[in-house]
């Protein structure tokens, strides 16, 4: 009697990489032109002045509180 062979999952090895280099020469001309610009400057000087004065204000505040319940006794002489 003949039994079929048992087959396992395949083992995949990393690829073997080969590199081949091929060279070709190319001439690239570089042109570097130059130019001179003459700039004439005139300065306008703007002077700003900030005079300063001071004043004083006195503020007062008041508030009204409404308290529930009986009024507490005031001290004598109040």
C-alpha positions as CSV (number, residue, x, y, z in Angstrom):
1,X,0.0,0.0,0.0
2,X,1.3,3.4,-1.0
3,X,0.8,6.4,1.3
4,X,0.9,10.0,-0.1
5,X,3.8,12.0,1.1
6,X,3.3,14.6,3.8
7,X,4.1,18.2,2.4
8,X,5.1,21.0,4.8
9,X,4.8,24.7,4.2
10,X,7.5,26.1,2.0
11,X,10.6,27.8,3.5
12,X,11.2,31.0,1.6
13,X,14.8,32.3,1.8
14,X,15.6,36.0,1.4
15,X,16.6,36.9,-2.2
16,X,20.2,37.1,-3.2
17,X,20.7,40.6,-4.6
18,X,23.3,41.4,-7.2
19,X,24.2,45.0,-8.3
20,X,25.7,46.0,-11.6
21,X,27.0,49.5,-12.1
22,X,26.9,51.2,-15.5
23,X,28.5,54.6,-16.0
24,X,28.2,57.3,-18.7
25,X,29.8,60.8,-18.6
26,X,27.7,63.9,-19.2
27,X,29.0,67.4,-19.5
28,X,26.8,70.1,-17.8
29,X,27.8,73.6,-18.5
30,X,27.4,76.1,-15.6
31,X,27.1,79.8,-16.5
32,X,27.5,82.3,-13.6
33,X,26.5,85.8,-14.8
34,X,27.0,88.9,-12.6
35,X,25.3,92.2,-12.4
36,X,25.9,95.4,-10.4
37,X,23.1,97.7,-9.2
38,X,23.9,101.1,-7.8
39,X,21.4,102.1,-5.1
40,X,21.4,105.7,-3.9
41,X,19.8,106.3,-0.5
42,X,18.1,109.3,1.1
43,X,17.0,109.1,4.7
44,X,13.9,110.9,6.0
45,X,14.2,110.9,9.8
46,X,10.8,111.2,11.5
47,X,11.0,112.1,15.1
48,X,8.1,111.3,17.3
49,X,7.5,112.9,20.7
50,X,5.2,111.6,23.4
51,X,4.5,114.2,26.1
52,X,2.9,112.5,29.2
53,X,0.7,113.9,31.9
54,X,-0.7,112.2,35.0
55,X,-3.9,112.4,37.0
56,X,-5.4,110.7,40.1
57,X,-8.9,109.3,40.7
58,X,-10.2,108.2,44.1
59,X,-12.9,105.5,44.0
60,X,-15.3,104.4,46.7
61,X,-17.6,101.4,46.7
62,X,-20.5,100.2,48.9
63,X,-22.7,97.1,49.0
64,X,-26.0,96.2,50.5
65,X,-26.3,92.8,52.2
66,X,-29.7,91.3,52.9
67,X,-29.4,88.8,55.7
68,X,-32.4,86.5,56.6
69,X,-33.3,86.0,60.3
70,X,-33.3,88.2,63.3
71,X,-30.9,91.1,63.6
72,X,-28.0,90.5,66.0
73,X,-27.6,93.0,68.9
74,X,-25.2,95.9,68.3
75,X,-22.5,96.6,70.9
76,X,-23.1,99.5,73.3
77,X,-21.9,102.9,71.9
78,X,-22.3,101.9,68.3
